[in-house]
Amino acid sequence: MSLKSLLYLDSFPIKEEDIMRKLQEAYAQHKEVIEFSHNHKKVAVRISNLHPEGLMRGYFDYWSDRG
C-alpha cells in the first residue's frame, strides 16, 4: 500500500516525495496537524511524535517484539 493510499490522497495531484517533504517540515516545526487540499477536498493528517523517516524504514519488528 502506498503512502498516498494510507493518507487517502489517491485523487490528489501530489507525489509521495512531496508528501514526505511536507511531513518532515511539519515535524521540524513541531506542528500537530498538516492539511492537504485539492479542489473542494481536504485531508488533515495528525502528526505523531515519531520521526517520519523512521516510519518509512519499516521498523515493524520493533513493535512486534513489545507484546
PDBQT receptor file of N, H, CA, C and O in Angstrom, charges set to zero:
ATOM      1  N   MET A   1       0.852  -1.173   0.000  1.00  0.00    +0.000 N 
ATOM      2  CA  MET A   1       0.000   0.000   0.000  1.00  0.00    +0.000 C 
ATOM      3  C   MET A   1       0.896   1.234   0.000  1.00  0.00    +0.000 C 
ATOM      4  O   MET A   1       1.881   1.304   0.735  1.00  0.00    +0.000 OA
ATOM      5  N   SER A   2       0.545   2.180  -0.816  1.00  0.00    +0.000 N 
ATOM      6  H   SER A   2      -0.255   2.123  -1.413  1.00  0.00    +0.000 HD
ATOM      7  CA  SER A   2       1.350   3.392  -0.937  1.00  0.00    +0.000 C 
ATOM      8  C   SER A   2       0.999   4.400   0.158  1.00  0.00    +0.000 C 
ATOM      9  O   SER A   2      -0.040   4.304   0.812  1.00  0.00    +0.000 OA
ATOM     10  N   LEU A   3       1.877   5.342   0.330  1.00  0.00    +0.000 N 
ATOM     11  H   LEU A   3       2.720   5.420  -0.201  1.00  0.00    +0.000 HD
ATOM     12  CA  LEU A   3       1.660   6.403   1.314  1.00  0.00    +0.000 C 
ATOM     13  C   LEU A   3       0.424   7.218   0.959  1.00  0.00    +0.000 C 
ATOM     14  O   LEU A   3      -0.343   7.604   1.840  1.00  0.00    +0.000 OA
ATOM     15  N   LYS A   4       0.230   7.480  -0.336  1.00  0.00    +0.000 N 
ATOM     16  H   LYS A   4       0.853   7.166  -1.053  1.00  0.00    +0.000 HD
ATOM     17  CA  LYS A   4      -0.944   8.237  -0.767  1.00  0.00    +0.000 C 
ATOM     18  C   LYS A   4      -2.225   7.502  -0.394  1.00  0.00    +0.000 C 
ATOM     19  O   LYS A   4      -3.200   8.127   0.025  1.00  0.00    +0.000 OA
ATOM     20  N   SER A   5      -2.230   6.199  -0.543  1.00  0.00    +0.000 N 
ATOM     21  H   SER A   5      -1.439   5.691  -0.883  1.00  0.00    +0.000 HD
ATOM     22  CA  SER A   5      -3.414   5.411  -0.187  1.00  0.00    +0.000 C 
ATOM     23  C   SER A   5      -3.654   5.436   1.315  1.00  0.00    +0.000 C 
ATOM     24  O   SER A   5      -4.793   5.565   1.764  1.00  0.00    +0.000 OA
ATOM     25  N   LEU A   6      -2.588   5.315   2.089  1.00  0.00    +0.000 N 
ATOM     26  H   LEU A   6      -1.662   5.210   1.725  1.00  0.00    +0.000 HD
ATOM     27  CA  LEU A   6      -2.727   5.325   3.549  1.00  0.00    +0.000 C 
ATOM     28  C   LEU A   6      -3.311   6.635   4.064  1.00  0.00    +0.000 C 
ATOM     29  O   LEU A   6      -4.053   6.651   5.045  1.00  0.00    +0.000 OA
ATOM     30  N   LEU A   7      -2.970   7.728   3.396  1.00  0.00    +0.000 N 
ATOM     31  H   LEU A   7      -2.366   7.716   2.598  1.00  0.00    +0.000 HD
ATOM     32  CA  LEU A   7      -3.433   9.052   3.831  1.00  0.00    +0.000 C 
ATOM     33  C   LEU A   7      -4.675   9.519   3.074  1.00  0.00    +0.000 C 
ATOM     34  O   LEU A   7      -5.100  10.664   3.227  1.00  0.00    +0.000 OA
ATOM     35  N   TYR A   8      -5.259   8.638   2.256  1.00  0.00    +0.000 N 
ATOM     36  H   TYR A   8      -4.914   7.708   2.132  1.00  0.00    +0.000 HD
ATOM     37  CA  TYR A   8      -6.457   8.967   1.468  1.00  0.00    +0.000 C 
ATOM     38  C   TYR A   8      -6.207  10.135   0.519  1.00  0.00    +0.000 C 
ATOM     39  O   TYR A   8      -7.071  10.992   0.335  1.00  0.00    +0.000 OA
ATOM     40  N   LEU A   9      -5.029  10.162  -0.076  1.00  0.00    +0.000 N 
ATOM     41  H   LEU A   9      -4.327   9.465   0.073  1.00  0.00    +0.000 HD
ATOM     42  CA  LEU A   9      -4.670  11.227  -1.012  1.00  0.00    +0.000 C 
ATOM     43  C   LEU A   9      -4.570  10.709  -2.447  1.00  0.00    +0.000 C 
ATOM     44  O   LEU A   9      -3.907  11.328  -3.279  1.00  0.00    +0.000 OA
ATOM     45  N   ASP A  10      -5.213   9.591  -2.745  1.00  0.00    +0.000 N 
ATOM     46  H   ASP A  10      -5.752   9.088  -2.069  1.00  0.00    +0.000 HD
ATOM     47  CA  ASP A  10      -5.119   8.991  -4.078  1.00  0.00    +0.000 C 
ATOM     48  C   ASP A  10      -5.552   9.941  -5.189  1.00  0.00    +0.000 C 
ATOM     49  O   ASP A  10      -4.942   9.955  -6.258  1.00  0.00    +0.000 OA
ATOM     50  N   SER A  11      -6.572  10.718  -4.959  1.00  0.00    +0.000 N 
ATOM     51  H   SER A  11      -7.067  10.707  -4.091  1.00  0.00    +0.000 HD
ATOM     52  CA  SER A  11      -7.090  11.604  -6.005  1.00  0.00    +0.000 C 
ATOM     53  C   SER A  11      -6.378  12.956  -6.050  1.00  0.00    +0.000 C 
ATOM     54  O   SER A  11      -6.702  13.796  -6.890  1.00  0.00    +0.000 OA
ATOM     55  N   PHE A  12      -5.413  13.173  -5.158  1.00  0.00    +0.000 N 
ATOM     56  H   PHE A  12      -5.150  12.491  -4.476  1.00  0.00    +0.000 HD
ATOM     57  CA  PHE A  12      -4.703  14.447  -5.105  1.00  0.00    +0.000 C 
ATOM     58  C   PHE A  12      -3.490  14.403  -6.041  1.00  0.00    +0.000 C 
ATOM     59  O   PHE A  12      -2.796  13.388  -6.096  1.00  0.00    +0.000 OA
ATOM     60  N   PRO A  13      -3.226  15.488  -6.778  1.00  0.00    +0.000 N 
ATOM     61  CA  PRO A  13      -2.069  15.521  -7.685  1.00  0.00    +0.000 C 
ATOM     62  C   PRO A  13      -0.783  15.878  -6.940  1.00  0.00    +0.000 C 
ATOM     63  O   PRO A  13      -0.224  16.957  -7.135  1.00  0.00    +0.000 OA
ATOM     64  N   ILE A  14      -0.327  14.976  -6.098  1.00  0.00    +0.000 N 
ATOM     65  H   ILE A  14      -0.782  14.100  -5.940  1.00  0.00    +0.000 HD
ATOM     66  CA  ILE A  14       0.876  15.209  -5.302  1.00  0.00    +0.000 C 
ATOM     67  C   ILE A  14       1.700  13.932  -5.308  1.00  0.00    +0.000 C 
ATOM     68  O   ILE A  14       1.152  12.830  -5.275  1.00  0.00    +0.000 OA
ATOM     69  N   LYS A  15       3.003  14.084  -5.350  1.00  0.00    +0.000 N 
ATOM     70  H   LYS A  15       3.448  14.979  -5.378  1.00  0.00    +0.000 HD
ATOM     71  CA  LYS A  15       3.903  12.933  -5.346  1.00  0.00    +0.000 C 
ATOM     72  C   LYS A  15       4.191  12.523  -3.910  1.00  0.00    +0.000 C 
ATOM     73  O   LYS A  15       4.107  13.333  -2.987  1.00  0.00    +0.000 OA
ATOM     74  N   GLU A  16       4.531  11.256  -3.741  1.00  0.00    +0.000 N 
ATOM     75  H   GLU A  16       4.600  10.598  -4.491  1.00  0.00    +0.000 HD
ATOM     76  CA  GLU A  16       4.852  10.774  -2.396  1.00  0.00    +0.000 C 
ATOM     77  C   GLU A  16       6.068  11.488  -1.819  1.00  0.00    +0.000 C 
ATOM     78  O   GLU A  16       6.152  11.694  -0.608  1.00  0.00    +0.000 OA
ATOM     79  N   GLU A  17       7.005  11.866  -2.676  1.00  0.00    +0.000 N 
ATOM     80  H   GLU A  17       6.936  11.699  -3.660  1.00  0.00    +0.000 HD
ATOM     81  CA  GLU A  17       8.186  12.613  -2.204  1.00  0.00    +0.000 C 
ATOM     82  C   GLU A  17       7.768  13.954  -1.604  1.00  0.00    +0.000 C 
ATOM     83  O   GLU A  17       8.330  14.401  -0.605  1.00  0.00    +0.000 OA
ATOM     84  N   ASP A  18       6.777  14.587  -2.226  1.00  0.00    +0.000 N 
ATOM     85  H   ASP A  18       6.321  14.224  -3.039  1.00  0.00    +0.000 HD
ATOM     86  CA  ASP A  18       6.296  15.876  -1.722  1.00  0.00    +0.000 C 
ATOM     87  C   ASP A  18       5.545  15.709  -0.403  1.00  0.00    +0.000 C 
ATOM     88  O   ASP A  18       5.626  16.563   0.480  1.00  0.00    +0.000 OA
ATOM     89  N   ILE A  19       4.821  14.613  -0.279  1.00  0.00    +0.000 N 
ATOM     90  H   ILE A  19       4.754  13.920  -0.996  1.00  0.00    +0.000 HD
ATOM     91  CA  ILE A  19       4.117  14.326   0.984  1.00  0.00    +0.000 C 
ATOM     92  C   ILE A  19       5.133  14.167   2.102  1.00  0.00    +0.000 C 
ATOM     93  O   ILE A  19       4.979  14.752   3.174  1.00  0.00    +0.000 OA
ATOM     94  N   MET A  20       6.176  13.376   1.855  1.00  0.00    +0.000 N 
ATOM     95  H   MET A  20       6.301  12.901   0.984  1.00  0.00    +0.000 HD
ATOM     96  CA  MET A  20       7.201  13.155   2.884  1.00  0.00    +0.000 C 
ATOM     97  C   MET A  20       7.920  14.455   3.236  1.00  0.00    +0.000 C 
ATOM     98  O   MET A  20       8.228  14.701   4.402  1.00  0.00    +0.000 OA
ATOM     99  N   ARG A  21       8.187  15.285   2.229  1.00  0.00    +0.000 N 
ATOM    100  H   ARG A  21       7.936  15.086   1.281  1.00  0.00    +0.000 HD
ATOM    101  CA  ARG A  21       8.849  16.567   2.497  1.00  0.00    +0.000 C 
ATOM    102  C   ARG A  21       7.980  17.437   3.399  1.00  0.00    +0.000 C 
ATOM    103  O   ARG A  21       8.477  18.042   4.349  1.00  0.00    +0.000 OA
ATOM    104  N   LYS A  22       6.674  17.498   3.099  1.00  0.00    +0.000 N 
ATOM    105  H   LYS A  22       6.271  17.006   2.328  1.00  0.00    +0.000 HD
ATOM    106  CA  LYS A  22       5.758  18.296   3.920  1.00  0.00    +0.000 C 
ATOM    107  C   LYS A  22       5.657  17.737   5.336  1.00  0.00    +0.000 C 
ATOM    108  O   LYS A  22       5.584  18.498   6.301  1.00  0.00    +0.000 OA
ATOM    109  N   LEU A  23       5.651  16.426   5.460  1.00  0.00    +0.000 N 
ATOM    110  H   LEU A  23       5.710  15.809   4.676  1.00  0.00    +0.000 HD
ATOM    111  CA  LEU A  23       5.609  15.819   6.790  1.00  0.00    +0.000 C 
ATOM    112  C   LEU A  23       6.878  16.126   7.580  1.00  0.00    +0.000 C 
ATOM    113  O   LEU A  23       6.813  16.419   8.774  1.00  0.00    +0.000 OA
ATOM    114  N   GLN A  24       8.027  16.060   6.918  1.00  0.00    +0.000 N 
ATOM    115  H   GLN A  24       8.080  15.821   5.948  1.00  0.00    +0.000 HD
ATOM    116  CA  GLN A  24       9.286  16.378   7.588  1.00  0.00    +0.000 C 
ATOM    117  C   GLN A  24       9.339  17.836   8.013  1.00  0.00    +0.000 C 
ATOM    118  O   GLN A  24       9.807  18.144   9.110  1.00  0.00    +0.000 OA
ATOM    119  N   GLU A  25       8.867  18.732   7.164  1.00  0.00    +0.000 N 
ATOM    120  H   GLU A  25       8.487  18.482   6.274  1.00  0.00    +0.000 HD
ATOM    121  CA  GLU A  25       8.844  20.155   7.509  1.00  0.00    +0.000 C 
ATOM    122  C   GLU A  25       7.913  20.414   8.699  1.00  0.00    +0.000 C 
ATOM    123  O   GLU A  25       8.254  21.170   9.609  1.00  0.00    +0.000 OA
ATOM    124  N   ALA A  26       6.755  19.789   8.682  1.00  0.00    +0.000 N 
ATOM    125  H   ALA A  26       6.479  19.175   7.943  1.00  0.00    +0.000 HD
ATOM    126  CA  ALA A  26       5.802  19.967   9.781  1.00  0.00    +0.000 C 
ATOM    127  C   ALA A  26       6.375  19.407  11.075  1.00  0.00    +0.000 C 
ATOM    128  O   ALA A  26       6.207  19.999  12.142  1.00  0.00    +0.000 OA
ATOM    129  N   TYR A  27       7.048  18.271  10.982  1.00  0.00    +0.000 N 
ATOM    130  H   TYR A  27       7.185  17.790  10.116  1.00  0.00    +0.000 HD
ATOM    131  CA  TYR A  27       7.673  17.675  12.170  1.00  0.00    +0.000 C 
ATOM    132  C   TYR A  27       8.749  18.611  12.732  1.00  0.00    +0.000 C 
ATOM    133  O   TYR A  27       8.842  18.807  13.944  1.00  0.00    +0.000 OA
ATOM    134  N   ALA A  28       9.554  19.180  11.842  1.00  0.00    +0.000 N 
ATOM    135  H   ALA A  28       9.478  19.021  10.858  1.00  0.00    +0.000 HD
ATOM    136  CA  ALA A  28      10.625  20.086  12.282  1.00  0.00    +0.000 C 
ATOM    137  C   ALA A  28      10.069  21.354  12.915  1.00  0.00    +0.000 C 
ATOM    138  O   ALA A  28      10.699  21.942  13.795  1.00  0.00    +0.000 OA
ATOM    139  N   GLN A  29       8.881  21.776  12.465  1.00  0.00    +0.000 N 
ATOM    140  H   GLN A  29       8.369  21.298  11.751  1.00  0.00    +0.000 HD
ATOM    141  CA  GLN A  29       8.256  22.979  13.009  1.00  0.00    +0.000 C 
ATOM    142  C   GLN A  29       7.320  22.674  14.174  1.00  0.00    +0.000 C 
ATOM    143  O   GLN A  29       6.603  23.561  14.637  1.00  0.00    +0.000 OA
ATOM    144  N   HIS A  30       7.319  21.444  14.648  1.00  0.00    +0.000 N 
ATOM    145  H   HIS A  30       7.902  20.723  14.272  1.00  0.00    +0.000 HD
ATOM    146  CA  HIS A  30       6.513  21.000  15.789  1.00  0.00    +0.000 C 
ATOM    147  C   HIS A  30       5.015  21.224  15.585  1.00  0.00    +0.000 C 
ATOM    148  O   HIS A  30       4.290  21.551  16.525  1.00  0.00    +0.000 OA
ATOM    149  N   LYS A  31       4.565  21.045  14.349  1.00  0.00    +0.000 N 
ATOM    150  H   LYS A  31       5.153  20.780  13.585  1.00  0.00    +0.000 HD
ATOM    151  CA  LYS A  31       3.134  21.149  14.068  1.00  0.00    +0.000 C 
ATOM    152  C   LYS A  31       2.452  19.836  14.433  1.00  0.00    +0.000 C 
ATOM    153  O   LYS A  31       3.062  18.769  14.360  1.00  0.00    +0.000 OA
ATOM    154  N   GLU A  32       1.210  19.919  14.818  1.00  0.00    +0.000 N 
ATOM    155  H   GLU A  32       0.714  20.786  14.878  1.00  0.00    +0.000 HD
ATOM    156  CA  GLU A  32       0.461  18.724  15.185  1.00  0.00    +0.000 C 
ATOM    157  C   GLU A  32      -0.402  18.205  14.043  1.00  0.00    +0.000 C 
ATOM    158  O   GLU A  32      -0.703  17.013  13.980  1.00  0.00    +0.000 OA
ATOM    159  N   VAL A  33      -0.802  19.103  13.135  1.00  0.00    +0.000 N 
ATOM    160  H   VAL A  33      -0.557  20.072  13.187  1.00  0.00    +0.000 HD
ATOM    161  CA  VAL A  33      -1.684  18.722  12.030  1.00  0.00    +0.000 C 
ATOM    162  C   VAL A  33      -1.180  19.378  10.751  1.00  0.00    +0.000 C 
ATOM    163  O   VAL A  33      -0.748  20.531  10.756  1.00  0.00    +0.000 OA
ATOM    164  N   ILE A  34      -1.241  18.631   9.668  1.00  0.00    +0.000 N 
ATOM    165  H   ILE A  34      -1.591  17.694   9.664  1.00  0.00    +0.000 HD
ATOM    166  CA  ILE A  34      -0.927  19.178   8.351  1.00  0.00    +0.000 C 
ATOM    167  C   ILE A  34      -2.122  18.887   7.451  1.00  0.00    +0.000 C 
ATOM    168  O   ILE A  34      -2.696  17.800   7.496  1.00  0.00    +0.000 OA
ATOM    169  N   GLU A  35      -2.488  19.872   6.635  1.00  0.00    +0.000 N 
ATOM    170  H   GLU A  35      -2.021  20.755   6.598  1.00  0.00    +0.000 HD
ATOM    171  CA  GLU A  35      -3.649  19.719   5.763  1.00  0.00    +0.000 C 
ATOM    172  C   GLU A  35      -3.220  19.694   4.302  1.00  0.00    +0.000 C 
ATOM    173  O   GLU A  35      -2.347  20.451   3.877  1.00  0.00    +0.000 OA
ATOM    174  N   PHE A  36      -3.855  18.808   3.550  1.00  0.00    +0.000 N 
ATOM    175  H   PHE A  36      -4.564  18.194   3.896  1.00  0.00    +0.000 HD
ATOM    176  CA  PHE A  36      -3.696  18.746   2.116  1.00  0.00    +0.000 C 
ATOM    177  C   PHE A  36      -5.046  19.089   1.512  1.00  0.00    +0.000 C 
ATOM    178  O   PHE A  36      -6.071  18.590   1.977  1.00  0.00    +0.000 OA
ATOM    179  N   SER A  37      -5.069  19.932   0.482  1.00  0.00    +0.000 N 
ATOM    180  H   SER A  37      -4.237  20.337   0.104  1.00  0.00    +0.000 HD
ATOM    181  CA  SER A  37      -6.343  20.276  -0.143  1.00  0.00    +0.000 C 
ATOM    182  C   SER A  37      -6.179  20.266  -1.662  1.00  0.00    +0.000 C 
ATOM    183  O   SER A  37      -5.126  20.592  -2.209  1.00  0.00    +0.000 OA
ATOM    184  N   HIS A  38      -7.275  19.874  -2.312  1.00  0.00    +0.000 N 
ATOM    185  H   HIS A  38      -8.130  19.609  -1.868  1.00  0.00    +0.000 HD
ATOM    186  CA  HIS A  38      -7.334  19.846  -3.772  1.00  0.00    +0.000 C 
ATOM    187  C   HIS A  38      -8.790  19.980  -4.171  1.00  0.00    +0.000 C 
ATOM    188  O   HIS A  38      -9.646  19.235  -3.696  1.00  0.00    +0.000 OA
ATOM    189  N   ASN A  39      -9.066  20.937  -5.049  1.00  0.00    +0.000 N 
ATOM    190  H   ASN A  39      -8.370  21.542  -5.435  1.00  0.00    +0.000 HD
ATOM    191  CA  ASN A  39     -10.449  21.257  -5.426  1.00  0.00    +0.000 C 
ATOM    192  C   ASN A  39     -11.247  21.549  -4.161  1.00  0.00    +0.000 C 
ATOM    193  O   ASN A  39     -10.925  22.494  -3.440  1.00  0.00    +0.000 OA
ATOM    194  N   HIS A  40     -12.261  20.774  -3.879  1.00  0.00    +0.000 N 
ATOM    195  H   HIS A  40     -12.523  20.006  -4.464  1.00  0.00    +0.000 HD
ATOM    196  CA  HIS A  40     -13.079  21.011  -2.685  1.00  0.00    +0.000 C 
ATOM    197  C   HIS A  40     -12.848  19.950  -1.615  1.00  0.00    +0.000 C 
ATOM    198  O   HIS A  40     -13.644  19.810  -0.687  1.00  0.00    +0.000 OA
ATOM    199  N   LYS A  41     -11.755  19.208  -1.751  1.00  0.00    +0.000 N 
ATOM    200  H   LYS A  41     -11.108  19.322  -2.505  1.00  0.00    +0.000 HD
ATOM    201  CA  LYS A  41     -11.460  18.149  -0.784  1.00  0.00    +0.000 C 
ATOM    202  C   LYS A  41     -10.332  18.596   0.133  1.00  0.00    +0.000 C 
ATOM    203  O   LYS A  41      -9.400  19.281  -0.288  1.00  0.00    +0.000 OA
ATOM    204  N   LYS A  42     -10.436  18.197   1.389  1.00  0.00    +0.000 N 
ATOM    205  H   LYS A  42     -11.193  17.640   1.731  1.00  0.00    +0.000 HD
ATOM    206  CA  LYS A  42      -9.384  18.468   2.366  1.00  0.00    +0.000 C 
ATOM    207  C   LYS A  42      -9.114  17.190   3.152  1.00  0.00    +0.000 C 
ATOM    208  O   LYS A  42     -10.032  16.453   3.513  1.00  0.00    +0.000 OA
ATOM    209  N   VAL A  43      -7.840  16.949   3.404  1.00  0.00    +0.000 N 
ATOM    210  H   VAL A  43      -7.094  17.547   3.110  1.00  0.00    +0.000 HD
ATOM    211  CA  VAL A  43      -7.431  15.834   4.248  1.00  0.00    +0.000 C 
ATOM    212  C   VAL A  43      -6.489  16.397   5.304  1.00  0.00    +0.000 C 
ATOM    213  O   VAL A  43      -5.473  17.011   4.975  1.00  0.00    +0.000 OA
ATOM    214  N   ALA A  44      -6.825  16.189   6.565  1.00  0.00    +0.000 N 
ATOM    215  H   ALA A  44      -7.650  15.691   6.833  1.00  0.00    +0.000 HD
ATOM    216  CA  ALA A  44      -5.976  16.626   7.668  1.00  0.00    +0.000 C 
ATOM    217  C   ALA A  44      -5.266  15.408   8.239  1.00  0.00    +0.000 C 
ATOM    218  O   ALA A  44      -5.892  14.383   8.512  1.00  0.00    +0.000 OA
ATOM    219  N   VAL A  45      -3.968  15.527   8.416  1.00  0.00    +0.000 N 
ATOM    220  H   VAL A  45      -3.460  16.359   8.195  1.00  0.00    +0.000 HD
ATOM    221  CA  VAL A  45      -3.158  14.429   8.945  1.00  0.00    +0.000 C 
ATOM    222  C   VAL A  45      -2.576  14.874  10.266  1.00  0.00    +0.000 C 
ATOM    223  O   VAL A  45      -1.861  15.875  10.335  1.00  0.00    +0.000 OA
ATOM    224  N   ARG A  46      -2.880  14.132  11.315  1.00  0.00    +0.000 N 
ATOM    225  H   ARG A  46      -3.461  13.320  11.260  1.00  0.00    +0.000 HD
ATOM    226  CA  ARG A  46      -2.319  14.423  12.639  1.00  0.00    +0.000 C 
ATOM    227  C   ARG A  46      -0.940  13.770  12.712  1.00  0.00    +0.000 C 
ATOM    228  O   ARG A  46      -0.783  12.587  12.411  1.00  0.00    +0.000 OA
ATOM    229  N   ILE A  47       0.039  14.547  13.109  1.00  0.00    +0.000 N 
ATOM    230  H   ILE A  47      -0.088  15.508  13.353  1.00  0.00    +0.000 HD
ATOM    231  CA  ILE A  47       1.419  14.082  13.155  1.00  0.00    +0.000 C 
ATOM    232  C   ILE A  47       1.736  13.586  14.557  1.00  0.00    +0.000 C 
ATOM    233  O   ILE A  47       1.490  14.277  15.546  1.00  0.00    +0.000 OA
ATOM    234  N   SER A  48       2.277  12.398  14.626  1.00  0.00    +0.000 N 
ATOM    235  H   SER A  48       2.477  11.836  13.823  1.00  0.00    +0.000 HD
ATOM    236  CA  SER A  48       2.646  11.834  15.926  1.00  0.00    +0.000 C 
ATOM    237  C   SER A  48       4.049  12.299  16.301  1.00  0.00    +0.000 C 
ATOM    238  O   SER A  48       4.670  13.077  15.577  1.00  0.00    +0.000 OA
ATOM    239  N   ASN A  49       4.535  11.823  17.426  1.00  0.00    +0.000 N 
ATOM    240  H   ASN A  49       4.031  11.191  18.015  1.00  0.00    +0.000 HD
ATOM    241  CA  ASN A  49       5.880  12.170  17.881  1.00  0.00    +0.000 C 
ATOM    242  C   ASN A  49       6.956  11.315  17.217  1.00  0.00    +0.000 C 
ATOM    243  O   ASN A  49       8.143  11.517  17.471  1.00  0.00    +0.000 OA
ATOM    244  N   LEU A  50       6.564  10.370  16.375  1.00  0.00    +0.000 N 
ATOM    245  H   LEU A  50       5.600  10.206  16.168  1.00  0.00    +0.000 HD
ATOM    246  CA  LEU A  50       7.537   9.555  15.669  1.00  0.00    +0.000 C 
ATOM    247  C   LEU A  50       8.106  10.328  14.491  1.00  0.00    +0.000 C 
ATOM    248  O   LEU A  50       7.392  11.079  13.825  1.00  0.00    +0.000 OA
ATOM    249  N   HIS A  51       9.377  10.142  14.242  1.00  0.00    +0.000 N 
ATOM    250  H   HIS A  51       9.957   9.533  14.783  1.00  0.00    +0.000 HD
ATOM    251  CA  HIS A  51      10.017  10.833  13.136  1.00  0.00    +0.000 C 
ATOM    252  C   HIS A  51       9.599  10.171  11.823  1.00  0.00    +0.000 C 
ATOM    253  O   HIS A  51       9.625   8.944  11.731  1.00  0.00    +0.000 OA
ATOM    254  N   PRO A  52       9.210  10.952  10.798  1.00  0.00    +0.000 N 
ATOM    255  CA  PRO A  52       8.724  10.392   9.535  1.00  0.00    +0.000 C 
ATOM    256  C   PRO A  52       9.706   9.456   8.844  1.00  0.00    +0.000 C 
ATOM    257  O   PRO A  52       9.284   8.481   8.223  1.00  0.00    +0.000 OA
ATOM    258  N   GLU A  53      11.005   9.728   8.937  1.00  0.00    +0.000 N 
ATOM    259  H   GLU A  53      11.347  10.521   9.442  1.00  0.00    +0.000 HD
ATOM    260  CA  GLU A  53      11.970   8.855   8.291  1.00  0.00    +0.000 C 
ATOM    261  C   GLU A  53      11.970   7.476   8.935  1.00  0.00    +0.000 C 
ATOM    262  O   GLU A  53      12.150   6.469   8.250  1.00  0.00    +0.000 OA
ATOM    263  N   GLY A  54      11.773   7.426  10.225  1.00  0.00    +0.000 N 
ATOM    264  H   GLY A  54      11.627   8.243  10.782  1.00  0.00    +0.000 HD
ATOM    265  CA  GLY A  54      11.701   6.135  10.905  1.00  0.00    +0.000 C 
ATOM    266  C   GLY A  54      10.483   5.343  10.490  1.00  0.00    +0.000 C 
ATOM    267  O   GLY A  54      10.536   4.115  10.409  1.00  0.00    +0.000 OA
ATOM    268  N   LEU A  55       9.398   6.022  10.230  1.00  0.00    +0.000 N 
ATOM    269  H   LEU A  55       9.355   7.018  10.296  1.00  0.00    +0.000 HD
ATOM    270  CA  LEU A  55       8.187   5.341   9.780  1.00  0.00    +0.000 C 
ATOM    271  C   LEU A  55       8.389   4.698   8.422  1.00  0.00    +0.000 C 
ATOM    272  O   LEU A  55       7.837   3.629   8.159  1.00  0.00    +0.000 OA
ATOM    273  N   MET A  56       9.153   5.315   7.570  1.00  0.00    +0.000 N 
ATOM    274  H   MET A  56       9.601   6.183   7.783  1.00  0.00    +0.000 HD
ATOM    275  CA  MET A  56       9.322   4.814   6.210  1.00  0.00    +0.000 C 
ATOM    276  C   MET A  56      10.384   3.723   6.109  1.00  0.00    +0.000 C 
ATOM    277  O   MET A  56      10.492   3.083   5.063  1.00  0.00    +0.000 OA
ATOM    278  N   ARG A  57      11.159   3.492   7.140  1.00  0.00    +0.000 N 
ATOM    279  H   ARG A  57      11.072   4.012   7.990  1.00  0.00    +0.000 HD
ATOM    280  CA  ARG A  57      12.213   2.483   7.071  1.00  0.00    +0.000 C 
ATOM    281  C   ARG A  57      11.727   1.093   7.426  1.00  0.00    +0.000 C 
ATOM    282  O   ARG A  57      12.463   0.126   7.232  1.00  0.00    +0.000 OA
ATOM    283  N   GLY A  58      10.529   0.960   7.935  1.00  0.00    +0.000 N 
ATOM    284  H   GLY A  58       9.931   1.746   8.093  1.00  0.00    +0.000 HD
ATOM    285  CA  GLY A  58       9.964  -0.354   8.186  1.00  0.00    +0.000 C 
ATOM    286  C   GLY A  58      10.463  -1.021   9.445  1.00  0.00    +0.000 C 
ATOM    287  O   GLY A  58      10.878  -2.179   9.399  1.00  0.00    +0.000 OA
ATOM    288  N   TYR A  59      10.435  -0.333  10.560  1.00  0.00    +0.000 N 
ATOM    289  H   TYR A  59      10.098   0.607  10.598  1.00  0.00    +0.000 HD
ATOM    290  CA  TYR A  59      10.846  -0.924  11.822  1.00  0.00    +0.000 C 
ATOM    291  C   TYR A  59       9.697  -1.685  12.470  1.00  0.00    +0.000 C 
ATOM    292  O   TYR A  59       9.415  -1.502  13.655  1.00  0.00    +0.000 OA
ATOM    293  N   PHE A  60       9.041  -2.529  11.704  1.00  0.00    +0.000 N 
ATOM    294  H   PHE A  60       9.269  -2.678  10.742  1.00  0.00    +0.000 HD
ATOM    295  CA  PHE A  60       7.875  -3.248  12.217  1.00  0.00    +0.000 C 
ATOM    296  C   PHE A  60       8.266  -4.273  13.273  1.00  0.00    +0.000 C 
ATOM    297  O   PHE A  60       7.452  -4.594  14.139  1.00  0.00    +0.000 OA
ATOM    298  N   ASP A  61       9.498  -4.799  13.226  1.00  0.00    +0.000 N 
ATOM    299  H   ASP A  61      10.159  -4.538  12.523  1.00  0.00    +0.000 HD
ATOM    300  CA  ASP A  61       9.907  -5.790  14.218  1.00  0.00    +0.000 C 
ATOM    301  C   ASP A  61      10.035  -5.178  15.611  1.00  0.00    +0.000 C 
ATOM    302  O   ASP A  61       9.905  -5.883  16.612  1.00  0.00    +0.000 OA
ATOM    303  N   TYR A  62      10.290  -3.864  15.684  1.00  0.00    +0.000 N 
ATOM    304  H   TYR A  62      10.395  -3.290  14.871  1.00  0.00    +0.000 HD
ATOM    305  CA  TYR A  62      10.357  -3.185  16.974  1.00  0.00    +0.000 C 
ATOM    306  C   TYR A  62       9.026  -3.299  17.707  1.00  0.00    +0.000 C 
ATOM    307  O   TYR A  62       9.002  -3.563  18.909  1.00  0.00    +0.000 OA
ATOM    308  N   TRP A  63       7.919  -3.101  16.994  1.00  0.00    +0.000 N 
ATOM    309  H   TRP A  63       7.938  -2.886  16.018  1.00  0.00    +0.000 HD
ATOM    310  CA  TRP A  63       6.606  -3.143  17.607  1.00  0.00    +0.000 C 
ATOM    311  C   TRP A  63       6.144  -4.570  17.854  1.00  0.00    +0.000 C 
ATOM    312  O   TRP A  63       5.416  -4.815  18.817  1.00  0.00    +0.000 OA
ATOM    313  N   SER A  64       6.546  -5.521  17.014  1.00  0.00    +0.000 N 
ATOM    314  H   SER A  64       7.137  -5.322  16.232  1.00  0.00    +0.000 HD
ATOM    315  CA  SER A  64       6.090  -6.890  17.182  1.00  0.00    +0.000 C 
ATOM    316  C   SER A  64       6.743  -7.564  18.393  1.00  0.00    +0.000 C 
ATOM    317  O   SER A  64       6.186  -8.516  18.941  1.00  0.00    +0.000 OA
ATOM    318  N   ASP A  65       7.920  -7.080  18.817  1.00  0.00    +0.000 N 
ATOM    319  H   ASP A  65       8.373  -6.307  18.372  1.00  0.00    +0.000 HD
ATOM    320  CA  ASP A  65       8.619  -7.673  19.969  1.00  0.00    +0.000 C 
ATOM    321  C   ASP A  65       8.133  -7.119  21.300  1.00  0.00    +0.000 C 
ATOM    322  O   ASP A  65       8.578  -7.580  22.351  1.00  0.00    +0.000 OA
ATOM    323  N   ARG A  66       7.236  -6.146  21.282  1.00  0.00    +0.000 N 
ATOM    324  H   ARG A  66       6.874  -5.772  20.428  1.00  0.00    +0.000 HD
ATOM    325  CA  ARG A  66       6.798  -5.485  22.511  1.00  0.00    +0.000 C 
ATOM    326  C   ARG A  66       5.434  -5.986  22.943  1.00  0.00    +0.000 C 
ATOM    327  O   ARG A  66       4.532  -5.175  23.150  1.00  0.00    +0.000 OA
ATOM    328  N   GLY A  67       5.255  -7.236  23.083  1.00  0.00    +0.000 N 
ATOM    329  H   GLY A  67       5.988  -7.895  22.915  1.00  0.00    +0.000 HD
ATOM    330  CA  GLY A  67       3.935  -7.699  23.331  1.00  0.00    +0.000 C 
ATOM    331  C   GLY A  67       3.597  -8.128  24.658  1.00  0.00    +0.000 C 
ATOM    332  O   GLY A  67       2.462  -8.534  24.905  1.00  0.00    +0.000 OA
TER     333      GLY A  67
